[in-house]
Amino acid sequence: MARGSNTSNIIVVREAKKAMDQWKYEVANEIGVQPPADGYWGNLSSRDCGAVGGHMVRKMIEMAERSIANTPQNR
């Protein structure tokens, strides 16, 4: 990957960007990480940013599992 390019954080559904950003701040607050007021996360520690991202992934997996479990074919 080229230096400075950030291809891992591409939002597939563009309409979801605002909601994902808002959710990131909510998750940070839930786990006790002070989110940056200016929107720049680069001054936070890798540990804090990783914790926020990790909790977001856990919640997404939980939502997907609930969705799958509640489909008519799986009841």
C-alpha positions in Angstrom: 0.0 0.0 0.0 1.3 3.4 -0.8 2.4 5.7 2.0 -0.5 7.9 3.1 -3.2 6.1 1.3 -6.0 4.8 3.4 -7.9 2.1 1.5 -9.0 0.1 4.5 -11.5 2.7 5.8 -13.6 3.0 2.6 -17.4 3.1 3.3 -19.1 0.8 0.8 -22.5 2.4 1.2 -21.8 6.2 1.0 -25.1 7.0 2.6 -23.9 5.3 5.8 -20.8 7.5 6.3 -22.5 10.0 8.6 -24.2 7.3 10.7 -20.9 5.4 11.0 -19.0 8.5 12.1 -21.7 9.2 14.7 -21.7 5.6 15.9 -17.9 5.7 16.3 -18.3 8.6 18.7 -21.1 6.8 20.6 -18.9 3.6 20.9 -16.0 5.7 22.1 -18.1 7.3 24.8 -19.5 3.9 25.8 -16.0 2.5 26.5 -14.6 5.6 28.1 -12.5 6.9 25.3 -12.6 10.7 24.9 -13.4 11.2 21.2 -11.6 14.2 19.6 -13.7 17.3 19.4 -12.1 18.3 16.1 -12.7 15.0 14.4 -9.0 14.1 14.1 -8.3 10.8 15.7 -4.5 10.8 15.0 -3.7 12.3 18.4 -5.3 9.3 20.2 -3.3 6.3 21.2 -3.3 3.3 19.0 -4.7 1.4 21.9 -7.7 3.7 22.3 -8.4 3.8 18.5 -8.1 0.0 18.3 -10.5 -0.4 21.2 -13.1 1.8 19.5 -12.7 -0.1 16.2 -12.8 -3.5 18.0 -16.0 -2.7 19.8 -17.6 -1.5 16.6 -16.7 -4.8 14.9 -18.1 -6.8 17.8 -21.3 -4.9 17.7 -21.6 -5.3 13.9 -21.1 -9.0 14.3 -23.7 -9.2 17.0 -26.1 -7.3 14.8 -25.5 -9.6 11.9 -25.9 -12.7 14.1 -29.2 -11.4 15.4 -30.4 -10.6 11.9 -29.5 -14.1 10.7 -31.1 -15.7 13.7 -34.3 -13.8 13.2 -34.8 -14.6 9.5 -37.8 -16.9 8.8 -35.7 -19.7 7.5 -33.8 -19.9 10.8 -36.7 -19.9 13.2 
